[in-house]
Amino acid sequence: MASKELIIESLKKQIEGLDLGARLEKTGTVIELADGVARMDGLTDCLSAEMLEFPGGTFGVALNLEERSVGAMILGDYGHIKEGDTVKSTGRVLSIPVSEKMIGRVVDPLGRAIDGKGDLTGGTDMPVEKVAPGVIARESVDTPLQTGIKAIDAMIPIGRGQRELIIGDRQTGKTAIAIDAIINQKGQDVVCIYVAIGQKESKVAQIVSRLEAAGAMDHTIIVVAGASDPASLSYIAPYAGTAIAEYFMAKGKDALVVYDDLSKHAWAYREISLILRRPPGREAYPGDVFYLHSRLLERAAKMHSNFGGGSITALPIIETQSGDVSAYIPTNVISITDGQIYLETDLFYKGIRPALNVGLSVSRVGSKAQTKAMKKVAGKLRLDLAQYRELEAFAQFATDLDEGTRKQLERGKRAVELLKQLQYAPLSVAAQTSVLFALTRGHLDDVPVEKMGEWELAFQKYLTTARKDVYDAIEKSGNIDEATEAKLVDAITECKKTFAA
């Protein structure tokens, strides 16, 4: 009997000494591994888009929830993972830490710094996937987001909260437009996020150095899923960039996100889906490839003041093959966005840069996203250019042209020359409107076509030095009233005299 009491006392002491901090862990086992995609069994309570912990501290995301297994993509290096390894369920959906410290840094899609300037610590966990704001929380787009590019700000204006697609063949200047837009946000209180999807690391390094030289990294975050990274990182990169933008939008700030480019994003998703044995559809893309981009771009919004008043402007980039805008992914993204900036290869090789096709480019927000001054001077420019393109083709076969047609052709030639712009040289609103005023009001009809570029440089220099009162009046008010218009006409006349001399 005594021995029984001793045993009971001993068991009681052991129970009291137990570490009750132990927790239940839900685990599974890797049964198949291929190209950064794993299948596990045992994770019976796994959630869709849940983070899973693999050996070595590597994380994955559950994508396929099947009857007997779970399919997941591994985020990062997967060389050390093998069949039979144990996988832990975390109970958390995929999220990344975001903070103000990210501004000026280069990070990977998991929010980790990769620029060698030290680790990023702390921050608010933002979900990578999130339901877009509803209609009640939004308000209409009415505030311009100036790109600094004359042709775009005048004819295809972009507003804060808009989704404007940049589309064209490779090497036509798509990224250049996006980078110019980022540079032009200096001092505009807009946080810019450039998402490089499947881009060569050397190209990203060039973009970073160009932004640093322009002083634009002070308001920019670069998110990189490089060409050498797994497809899983390319897949989550644009969602991670949007999560960062949502952090700033929630604070009432304006953010600009560039996705460069969503063609590679669709390729990465196709690769993951095929390995997960999802049924292939048109061009081997899975059936939900439209939803892939729609749920991403719907998160761009201009929020109502009752909901913080912030905004996310999206500039997705799509690469076409031989100008085919009717292909599967281009048509998908065109139908999701609020317009497109179409860049044409033929125009690019003719030296017209940006190589903007006015006929196929459109902004569904339109003049609502323009200043009063820009509305005043650019109202007829788009129509004039479109008519010039038609007349130009017709005039090749005509021997005798009437005076009106000849004038229209001459004005069109000058418009084409004046809308050319050097890369990485965005212009202020006052500089753009002043030059376009001179063009559309006929003040440049007697300036030789080949001298238009020289005249523009001379006029901008003259305006910002000798006639800074006119420049400042337009920049400050965003309008050209009668008094300012008279002064501007004087400035143009004086500059033309000096230029002719």
Residue pairs with C-beta under 8 A, 6 or more apart in sequence:
25 88
25 89
26 43
26 44
26 45
26 46
26 88
26 89
26 91
27 42
27 43
27 86
27 87
27 88
27 89
28 40
28 41
28 42
28 43
28 46
28 52
28 70
28 86
28 87
28 89
29 40
29 41
29 42
29 84
29 85
29 86
29 87
30 38
30 39
30 40
30 54
30 81
30 82
30 83
30 84
30 85
30 86
30 87
31 39
31 40
31 41
31 69
31 83
32 38
32 39
32 83
33 39
33 78
33 81
33 82
33 83
34 275
35 230
35 231
35 271
35 275
36 73
36 74
36 78
36 230
36 231
36 232
36 272
37 71
37 72
37 73
37 74
37 232
37 272
37 275
37 276
38 54
38 60
38 71
38 72
38 73
38 74
38 78
38 81
38 87
39 64
39 69
39 70
39 71
39 72
40 52
40 69
40 70
40 72
40 87
41 68
41 69
41 70
43 52
43 62
43 70
43 87
43 89
45 89
46 52
46 62
46 65
46 70
46 89
47 62
47 91
47 93
48 62
48 63
48 65
49 61
49 62
49 63
49 93
49 94
49 128
49 129
50 61
50 62
50 89
50 90
50 91
50 92
50 93
50 94
51 59
51 60
51 61
51 90
51 92
51 93
51 94
51 95
52 59
52 60
52 61
52 62
52 70
52 72
52 87
52 88
52 89
52 90
53 59
53 60
53 87
53 88
53 89
53 90
54 60
54 74
54 78
54 81
54 85
54 87
55 80
55 81
55 85
55 86
56 80
56 81
58 74
58 75
58 76
58 77
58 78
58 80
58 81
59 74
59 75
59 76
59 90
59 110
60 72
60 73
60 74
60 75
60 87
60 232
61 72
61 73
61 75
61 94
61 232
61 236
62 70
62 71
62 72
63 71
63 72
63 73
63 272
63 276
64 70
64 71
64 72
64 276
64 278
71 276
71 277
72 87
73 230
73 231
73 232
73 235
73 272
74 81
74 230
74 232
75 109
75 110
75 230
75 232
75 233
75 236
76 110
76 230
76 232
76 233
77 230
78 230
93 127
93 128
93 129
94 127
94 128
94 129
94 236
95 125
95 126
95 127
95 128
95 243
96 109
96 110
96 111
96 125
96 126
96 128
96 240
96 243
96 244
97 111
97 120
97 122
97 123
97 124
97 125
97 126
98 111
98 123
98 124
98 125
98 126
98 243
98 244
98 247
99 120
99 122
99 123
99 124
99 247
101 120
101 121
101 122
101 123
102 111
102 120
102 123
102 221
102 244
103 191
103 218
103 219
103 220
103 221
104 217
104 218
104 220
104 221
105 113
105 115
105 117
105 120
105 221
105 222
106 113
106 114
106 115
106 204
106 208
106 222
106 224
107 113
107 114
107 115
107 120
107 221
107 222
107 223
107 224
108 114
108 223
108 224
108 225
108 229
108 233
109 223
109 225
109 233
109 236
109 237
109 240
109 241
110 233
110 240
111 120
111 123
111 240
111 244
112 119
112 120
113 119
113 120
114 224
115 208
124 247
126 243
126 244
126 246
126 247
127 243
128 236
128 239
128 240
128 243
129 239
129 295
130 242
130 243
130 246
130 299
132 295
132 298
132 299
132 301
133 299
133 301
133 303
133 307
136 304
137 301
137 303
137 304
137 307
138 161
138 301
138 302
138 303
138 304
139 302
139 303
139 304
139 305
140 302
140 368
141 159
141 160
141 161
141 162
141 302
141 338
141 365
141 368
141 369
142 159
142 368
142 369
143 159
143 160
143 161
143 302
143 311
143 369
144 153
144 157
144 158
144 159
144 160
144 369
144 370
144 371
144 374
145 158
145 159
145 160
145 162
145 181
145 185
145 190
145 254
145 256
145 313
145 369
146 153
146 184
146 188
146 426
146 429
147 153
147 158
147 177
147 180
147 181
147 184
147 426
148 180
148 181
148 183
148 184
148 425
148 426
148 427
148 428
148 432
149 177
149 180
149 181
149 354
149 421
149 426
149 427
150 418
150 419
150 421
150 427
150 432
150 435
150 436
151 354
151 356
151 419
151 421
152 158
152 177
152 341
152 354
152 356
153 370
153 374
153 378
153 429
153 432
154 374
154 377
154 378
154 381
154 382
154 419
154 432
154 436
155 356
155 358
155 361
155 378
155 381
155 382
155 385
156 164
156 339
156 341
156 356
156 361
156 362
156 363
157 363
157 365
157 366
157 367
157 369
157 370
157 374
158 164
158 181
158 313
158 315
158 363
158 365
158 369
159 302
159 313
159 365
159 368
159 369
160 190
160 254
160 302
160 311
160 313
160 369
161 300
161 301
161 302
161 303
161 311
161 312
161 313
162 300
162 313
162 314
162 338
162 339
162 363
162 365
162 369
163 297
163 300
163 313
163 314
163 316
163 336
163 337
163 338
164 313
164 314
164 315
164 337
164 338
164 339
164 340
164 341
164 363
165 315
165 316
165 317
165 318
165 333
165 334
165 337
165 339
165 340
165 341
166 174
166 177
166 178
166 315
166 316
166 317
166 318
166 340
166 341
166 343
167 174
167 317
167 318
167 319
167 320
167 325
167 330
167 333
167 334
167 340
167 341
167 342
167 343
168 174
168 319
168 320
168 323
168 342
168 343
168 344
168 345
168 355
169 319
169 320
169 321
169 322
169 323
169 343
169 345
170 319
171 348
172 343
172 344
172 345
172 348
172 355
173 343
173 348
173 353
173 354
173 355
173 423
174 260
174 261
174 317
174 319
174 343
175 207
175 260
175 317
176 354
176 423
176 424
177 341
177 343
177 354
178 194
178 258
178 260
178 315
178 317
179 194
179 207
179 210
179 211
179 424
180 423
180 424
180 425
180 426
181 256
181 258
181 315
181 426
182 192
182 194
182 211
182 216
182 220
182 256
182 258
183 211
183 214
183 216
183 424
183 426
184 426
185 192
185 216
185 219
185 256
186 214
186 215
186 216
186 218
186 219
188 254
189 253
189 254
190 219
190 253
190 254
190 255
190 256
191 219
191 220
191 221
191 245
191 248
191 253
191 254
191 255
191 256
192 216
192 219
192 220
192 221
192 255
192 256
192 257
192 258
193 220
193 221
193 222
193 223
193 241
193 244
193 245
193 255
193 256
193 257
193 258
194 207
194 220
194 221
194 222
194 223
194 258
194 260
195 223
195 225
195 237
195 238
195 240
195 241
195 257
195 258
195 259
195 260
196 203
196 204
196 207
196 222
196 223
196 224
196 225
196 226
196 237
196 260
197 225
197 234
197 237
197 238
197 259
197 260
197 261
197 262
197 264
197 265
197 268
198 225
198 226
198 227
198 234
198 264
198 265
198 267
198 268
199 224
199 226
199 227
199 260
199 264
200 226
200 227
201 224
201 226
201 227
201 228
204 222
204 224
204 226
207 222
208 217
208 222
210 424
211 217
211 220
214 424
221 244
223 237
223 240
223 241
223 244
224 237
225 233
225 234
225 236
225 237
231 267
231 268
231 271
231 272
232 268
232 272
234 264
234 265
234 267
234 268
235 265
235 268
235 269
235 272
237 265
238 259
238 262
238 265
238 296
239 296
241 257
241 259
242 257
242 296
242 299
242 300
242 312
244 255
245 255
245 256
245 257
245 312
246 299
246 312
248 254
248 255
248 310
249 255
249 301
249 303
249 308
249 310
249 311
249 312
250 308
250 310
251 308
251 310
252 308
252 309
252 310
253 310
254 310
254 311
254 313
255 310
255 311
255 312
255 313
256 312
256 313
256 315
257 300
257 312
257 313
257 314
257 315
258 315
258 316
258 317
259 265
259 296
259 314
259 315
259 316
259 317
260 317
261 316
261 317
261 318
261 319
262 293
262 316
262 317
262 318
262 329
262 333
263 317
263 318
263 319
263 329
264 319
265 292
265 293
266 285
266 289
266 292
266 293
266 329
269 285
269 286
269 289
269 292
270 284
270 285
270 286
270 289
273 280
273 285
273 286
274 280
274 284
274 286
278 286
279 286
279 287
280 286
281 287
281 289
282 328
283 328
285 328
285 329
289 328
289 329
289 332
290 332
290 336
293 316
293 332
293 333
293 336
294 336
297 314
297 316
297 333
297 336
297 337
298 336
299 312
300 312
300 313
300 314
301 311
301 312
302 311
303 309
303 310
303 311
314 337
316 333
316 337
318 329
318 330
318 333
320 327
320 330
321 327
323 344
323 345
324 330
325 331
325 334
325 342
325 360
334 340
338 363
338 364
338 365
339 361
339 362
339 363
339 364
339 365
340 360
340 361
340 362
341 356
341 361
342 356
342 357
342 360
342 361
343 354
343 355
343 356
343 357
344 355
344 356
344 357
344 360
345 355
346 355
347 355
347 356
347 357
348 355
351 420
352 416
352 419
352 420
353 420
353 421
353 423
354 421
356 419
358 382
358 385
358 386
358 389
359 386
359 389
363 369
367 375
367 379
370 378
371 429
371 433
371 478
371 479
372 478
372 479
372 480
373 429
373 430
373 433
373 474
373 477
373 478
373 479
373 480
374 429
374 432
374 433
374 436
376 433
376 437
376 479
376 480
377 433
377 436
377 437
377 440
377 441
377 480
378 436
378 440
379 440
380 440
381 415
381 436
381 439
381 440
384 408
384 411
384 412
384 415
384 440
385 412
385 415
385 416
385 419
387 408
387 412
388 408
388 409
388 411
388 412
388 413
388 415
388 416
389 412
391 405
391 408
391 409
391 412
392 409
392 412
395 401
395 405
395 409
401 409
407 445
410 445
410 449
411 439
411 442
411 445
413 449
414 439
414 444
414 445
414 447
414 449
414 452
415 439
417 449
417 450
417 452
417 453
418 435
418 436
418 439
418 444
418 452
418 453
418 456
420 453
421 427
427 435
427 460
428 475
429 474
429 475
429 478
430 463
430 471
430 472
430 474
430 475
431 460
431 463
431 464
431 471
433 474
433 480
434 459
434 460
434 463
434 470
434 471
434 474
434 488
434 491
435 456
435 459
435 460
437 443
437 480
437 485
437 488
437 492
438 444
438 459
438 492
441 489
443 489
443 492
443 493
443 496
444 452
444 455
447 455
447 496
447 499
454 499
455 495
455 496
455 499
458 495
458 498
458 499
459 492
459 495
459 499
462 491
462 494
462 495
462 498
463 470
463 471
463 491
463 495
464 471
466 491
466 494
467 487
467 491
467 494
469 487
470 484
470 487
470 488
470 491
473 484
473 487
474 480
474 484
474 488
477 484
480 488
